[in-house]
Amino acid sequence: MNSVQKQAFLAGSGVESAAMLLAIKSSLIVLILIWTTWVAIGAFRAWRFGDLEIYDFLWQVMRASIILLVIGFYIQ
């Protein structure tokens, strides 16, 4: 953004664009971390009750972690 666009954003929203971008990135990372934890706990419960094999459990947790890493890379 150029200086005119930054001034217009600040006048319209009341916060700087960098602060807003940081808040959006932080919120997205928190949501993805909660989702990854939810997937891991759900897979663990299924494995504990015998609905999943250990390899399926590991695959689900690894897949969620890879998604977390990729989204974190692009958010950076």
N, C-alpha and C positions, 0 to 999 in steps of 0.2 A: 504494500500500500504506500502511496506517496503521502506527503505531508497534508495535502488538502483532504484526502480521504480519511486520514487518521483524525484530523480535526473534526470532520463531519461525524465520524463514528463516536468520538468522545462527546460531542454536543448532543447527539441523538440518544446515546445509551447511558452516558454518565460515567462510564469506565473506559479505561484504555483498552485498545484491541489486544495487546499482549496479555493483559490480565484476564480478559474474557477467553482467549485461546488457552491459557493455562488452566482455567476452570473447566473448560470443555474437555481437554485432554485428561485431566485428573479424574473427572467423573467417568469418562469412558474406561480408563484403566481400572478404576474401582469396580465398575460393573463387570468387566471381563474377569477380574480376579474372583469376584463373587460367583460368576458363572462357572469358572474352572473349579472352584471349591465345591460347588453344587454337583458338578459332574463326577468329581472324584469321590465324594461322599456317597452319592447314589450308586456308583459302580462298586464301591466297597461294601455297601449293604447288600447289593445283589450277589456279590461274591461270597459274602459271609453266610447268606441263606442258601447258597448252592445253585443260584440261578445263572451264574456266570463261571466260566473257567478262569483260571489265573491269567492266561494269555489274553483273553478278552478284556479282563479288568485292566491289565497293563496297557493294552492297546487304547482303551477309552481314555485313560488318564494321560497317556503320552500324546494322543491326538489333541486333547483339550490344551495341554501344555504347549504344543507346537502352535496352535491357533493363538494362544496368549503371546507367544514370542513374536509371531509374525505381525500381529496387530500392534504390539508394543514397538516393533521396529518401524512400522509405518507412522505411528503416532509421533515418534521422536522427531 
